[in-house]
Amino acid sequence: MTDDGTMRQAAAGPAAYWAPGTPILWRYRENGGAKFHIVRPVTVVRDDAELLAVWLAPGTECVKPALADGTPVHREPLESRYTKPRTVRRDRWLGTGVLKLAQPGVPWSVWLFWEPGWRFKNWYVNLEEPLVRWAGGVDSEDHFLDIDVRPDRSWHWRDEDEFAQAQRDGLMPAETAERVRAAGRAALEAIAAWEPPFSEGWPAWRPDESWAVPSLPEGWDRTPAHVSS
C-alpha cells in the first residue's frame, strides 16, 4: 500500500505489491472450515515477484485458537485436541519476533527465530497452502507438519504426531496428507541445495527501528475478495 492506503501496482504484470513498512494481516483458516482462527498483524519487509517477507514484532496483539472450555490448545491431550469445541481469543505474541518468508505459489513458508540479543536460533519450515493475497494481507491453511532447520543446516520433522492425529480426526484427507508429505520432501530438497530463501543472508537482517507495532484492526475476520496467489 502507498501512504494513502492504496495498493501500488507492480510495473510488470497484474500482481500488486506492498511497500516496505506496510502493515498487513497474515491469517490461517480453520482446517476444513472457512473461519480464520490465527490472525497476526505483521509489517512488510519486502514484497515482489520472488518473495514476500514480513516481520511479526514482539508484543503484537494476535488472534489464536482456544478450546471453548478455556483449556489452552497445547495443554489438551492430543487424542481430543482437534475434536473438542473451539473458539478464538486475543493474545500477545511473546518472546522475540519472527521473520516470515514466503515464495509465491510455494506450499510452505520459512520463519526465522532468534534468541534474545539477536543470536540466530533456527529456520522453521511451515507446511501450508500457498498464500493467497487480498487487499489487507495474505491467507492460508496450516498443514500441521513442519521442519526445523538448525544453523548448521541439520534438520528434523516437527509435529508429526499432530499431523497423524489430524488425519485420524478427519481434518486432512489421505490425498491431502500425501500432497503435504510431497511438499515436505520438496522443502528438504531446497534445504539440501541451500536454495533461497535460506541462502540469502536473512539471519543478519534487523527490523527498521522506526516501525510501529501494527495493531489488530476491526474486521480481521472478514472474508475478502482474493486478488492473487
C-alpha positions in Angstrom: 0.0 0.0 0.0 1.1 3.6 -0.5 0.9 6.3 2.2 -2.7 6.9 1.4 -3.6 3.2 2.0 -3.9 2.1 -1.6 -2.1 -0.8 -3.1 0.6 0.1 -5.6 0.7 -1.9 -8.9 3.8 -3.8 -9.9 5.4 -2.4 -13.0 5.3 -5.8 -14.8 2.1 -7.7 -14.6 -1.1 -7.6 -12.6 0.3 -8.5 -9.2 0.1 -5.7 -6.6 3.0 -5.4 -4.1 3.2 -3.7 -0.7 5.9 -1.2 0.1 8.3 -1.9 3.0 6.8 -0.8 6.3 3.2 -1.5 5.3 1.1 -3.3 8.0 -0.9 -6.3 6.7 -2.5 -9.4 8.2 -1.1 -12.9 7.9 -4.1 -15.3 8.5 -4.9 -19.0 8.7 -8.3 -20.5 8.2 -9.6 -23.3 10.4 -8.7 -26.7 8.8 -11.6 -27.8 6.8 -13.5 -24.6 7.5 -13.9 -21.0 6.3 -13.4 -19.0 9.5 -10.0 -17.6 10.5 -8.6 -18.9 13.7 -5.0 -17.5 13.5 -4.5 -13.8 12.7 -1.2 -11.9 13.0 -0.6 -8.3 12.2 2.8 -8.0 10.5 4.9 -5.4 8.8 6.1 -5.9 5.2 9.9 -6.1 4.8 10.0 -7.0 1.1 7.3 -7.8 -1.4 8.0 -8.6 -5.1 7.6 -11.3 -7.7 10.1 -13.6 -5.9 9.3 -13.2 -2.2 7.0 -11.8 0.5 8.9 -11.1 3.7 7.1 -9.8 6.8 8.1 -9.1 10.4 6.0 -10.2 13.4 7.1 -7.9 16.2 7.3 -8.9 19.9 4.1 -7.9 21.8 1.9 -7.8 18.7 -1.8 -8.5 19.5 -2.9 -11.6 17.6 -5.8 -14.0 17.4 -5.2 -17.6 18.3 -7.4 -20.7 18.7 -8.5 -21.8 22.1 -10.8 -24.6 23.4 -14.3 -23.4 24.3 -13.8 -24.6 27.9 -10.8 -22.3 28.4 -8.1 -25.0 28.2 -5.1 -23.8 26.1 -4.9 -25.9 22.9 -1.4 -27.1 23.6 -2.4 -28.5 27.0 -5.3 -30.6 25.7 -4.4 -34.3 25.1 -3.6 -35.0 21.5 -6.5 -37.5 21.3 -9.1 -34.8 21.9 -7.2 -31.7 20.8 -9.0 -31.4 17.4 -12.4 -32.7 18.4 -13.4 -30.5 21.4 -15.4 -27.3 20.7 -13.2 -24.4 19.9 -13.2 -20.6 19.9 -10.6 -17.9 19.4 -9.1 -15.4 21.7 -6.8 -12.4 21.6 -3.3 -12.6 23.0 0.1 -11.0 22.6 3.0 -12.6 20.7 5.5 -13.4 23.4 9.3 -13.7 23.1 11.4 -12.4 20.3 9.9 -11.5 16.9 9.6 -13.7 13.9 10.6 -13.0 10.3 8.3 -14.9 7.8 9.4 -15.5 4.2 7.0 -16.9 1.5 7.7 -17.5 -2.2 4.6 -17.1 -4.4 2.9 -20.4 -5.2 5.1 -22.5 -2.8 3.2 -24.7 -0.3 5.3 -23.6 2.7 6.7 -20.5 4.4 10.1 -20.2 6.1 10.2 -18.5 9.5 13.3 -17.2 11.3 13.7 -17.2 15.1 16.3 -15.5 17.3 17.3 -15.8 20.9 17.3 -12.6 23.0 20.2 -10.4 21.8 19.7 -11.4 18.2 21.5 -14.7 18.4 20.1 -16.7 15.5 18.2 -19.8 16.6 16.7 -21.6 13.7 14.7 -21.6 10.5 11.2 -23.2 10.7 9.5 -24.5 7.6 5.7 -24.2 8.0 3.9 -26.5 5.5 0.7 -24.8 4.4 -1.4 -23.9 1.5 0.3 -21.3 -0.8 -0.5 -17.9 0.4 -3.5 -16.1 -1.3 -3.4 -12.3 -1.4 -6.1 -9.8 -0.7 -6.1 -6.0 -0.2 -5.3 -6.3 3.5 -2.9 -9.3 3.7 -2.5 -13.0 2.9 -4.5 -16.1 3.8 -3.6 -19.8 4.1 -4.4 -23.0 5.8 -1.8 -24.7 8.1 -0.9 -28.3 7.3 0.3 -29.4 10.8 3.6 -30.9 9.7 6.7 -28.7 9.9 10.5 -28.9 9.6 13.0 -27.4 12.0 16.4 -26.3 10.4 19.3 -25.5 12.6 22.1 -23.0 11.9 24.4 -25.9 10.9 21.8 -26.9 8.3 20.8 -30.1 10.1 17.0 -30.6 10.2 14.2 -32.7 11.8 10.5 -33.1 11.3 8.2 -31.3 13.7 4.7 -32.1 14.9 4.4 -35.5 13.1 2.1 -36.6 16.0 -0.3 -33.7 15.3 -0.1 -34.4 11.6 -1.2 -38.0 12.2 -3.9 -37.1 14.7 -5.4 -34.6 12.2 -5.7 -37.4 9.7 -7.4 -39.7 12.2 -9.8 -36.9 13.2 -10.8 -36.3 9.5 -9.2 -32.8 9.2 -6.9 -34.0 6.4 -8.0 -36.5 3.7 -5.4 -39.1 2.6 -4.8 -37.3 -0.7 -4.1 -34.0 1.1 -1.8 -35.7 3.5 0.2 -37.2 0.6 0.4 -33.8 -1.0 1.7 -32.3 2.2 4.4 -35.0 2.5 5.4 -34.3 -1.1 5.7 -30.6 -0.2 7.9 -31.6 2.8 10.1 -33.6 0.6 10.4 -30.7 -1.9 11.3 -28.4 1.0 14.0 -30.8 2.1 15.5 -30.8 -1.4 15.6 -27.0 -1.2 17.3 -27.2 2.2 19.9 -29.7 0.9 20.7 -27.5 -2.0 20.6 -24.4 0.3 18.4 -22.5 -2.1 16.7 -19.2 -1.5 15.5 -18.0 1.0 18.0 -20.0 3.1 21.0 -18.7 1.1 20.0 -15.0 1.2 21.6 -13.9 4.5 18.3 -13.3 6.3 19.7 -14.3 9.8 21.7 -11.0 9.7 18.5 -8.9 8.9 17.1 -6.5 11.5 13.8 -4.6 11.6 13.6 -0.8 11.0 13.6 0.9 14.4 11.0 3.4 13.1 8.4 0.7 12.5 5.5 0.8 15.0 4.0 -2.5 16.2 0.9 -2.9 14.0 -2.5 -3.2 15.7 -5.2 -5.8 15.2 -7.8 -4.0 13.1 -11.6 -4.2 13.2 -12.8 -6.7 10.5 -9.8 -9.0 11.0 -12.1 -12.0 10.4 -13.8 -10.8 7.2 -13.8 -12.9 4.1 -12.1 -10.8 1.4 -12.1 -10.9 -2.4 -8.7 -12.5 -3.0 -6.6 -10.8 -5.7 -3.8 -13.2 -6.4 -1.6 -16.0 -5.1 
